[in-house]
Amino acid sequence: MPNIGPVELIVVLVIVLVIFGPKRLPGLGRQLGGGMREFKDSLTGSSKRDEQDDDAPRRPALTAAEPAQPAAPAPGPAGAQAKPAEPTEPAERR
């Protein structure tokens, strides 16, 4: 398999510049770098979170919480209040 020389790299960079344009190249570079960093971290098994966790003090274990109280019914639309039911009279028969 032939080696990639400087001429080939320049051709590839010109093609990428024509396809994506100069405005999108910095974002593409960041995405590519972030993807490579995540890939490397997944292979080595280390990440920034692991390093931060080692420096942080240990927290006590969580205990069981009290049972949840049922929530009160939500109020209706603003200004609307529930009216008491009025007794209905039976319809008169003719």
VENHUMO-V803445 format. One record per helix or strand of 2 or more residues. SS is the DSSP state (hx for helix, st for strand). FROM is the first residue (numbers start at 0). LEN is the number of residues. Records with the same first field share a line. If there is no record, write none. Layout:
SS = FROM-LEN, FROM-LEN
//
This chain:
hx = 5-15, 21-23, 47-8
//
